[in-house]
Amino acid sequence: MMSSEDVPGFLYHFDTLEDPRIDRKKLYPLTELLFVVICANLCGAQSWRDLKTVIMLESRVSSGGHPAIEQRYFISSLAANAKQIAQTIRTHWTVENSLHWVLDVTLREDDSRVRKDHAPENMVMVRHIILNRLQNTKKKFKDMSIRRLQKKAGWGDSTLDMILMATF
């Protein structure tokens, strides 16, 4: 079993190995790949069915005028076709960004001042439940926007009850 004292030597050993994987003329250290593989194995990846690809997406972002590089890791059952994987990731983020927009417009998520302990995570879950209830009720009232349905629920208990009981 490897001890914590062995880790620096272990990392140094793999950092010094030659690795031919180059993308956009950037060399990615083998330790990054090993880190992902070790984490995947610790999480039981050997039992994941159809696991074919481990993906690292690197983004250059600027927050508050400070440029930064973010790395995100994904696992996939898709074969290693970079164009298809990139399109799938973009589609996923399109859906995520759309959801965020709806949450911000209808439930004013960005204006939330909840900051203490686990309250922010709890409020995110509550907002998602509320949005889900509103969207399920909206299927019955196609002419009514989610915002209008939300206001109507605040004006009367009968609409609120209908929203809470939608699809139960």
Sequence and secondary structure as in RCSB ss.txt:
>XXXX:A:sequence
MMSSEDVPGFLYHFDTLEDPRIDRKKLYPLTELLFVVICANLCGAQSWRDLKTVIMLESRVSSGGHPAIEQRYFI
SSLAANAKQIAQTIRTHWTVENSLHWVLDVTLREDDSRVRKDHAPENMVMVRHIILNRLQNTKKKFKDMSIRRLQ
KKAGWGDSTLDMILMATF
>XXXX:A:secstr
   TTTHHHHHHHHHHS    EETTEE  HHHHHHHHHHHHHTTGGGSTT  EEEEEEEEEEETTEEEEEEEEEE
ESS S HHHHHHHHHHHHHHHHHHHHHHHHHH GGG    STTHHHHHHHHHHHHHHHHHHHHTT TTS HHHHH
HHHHH HHHHHHHHHTT 
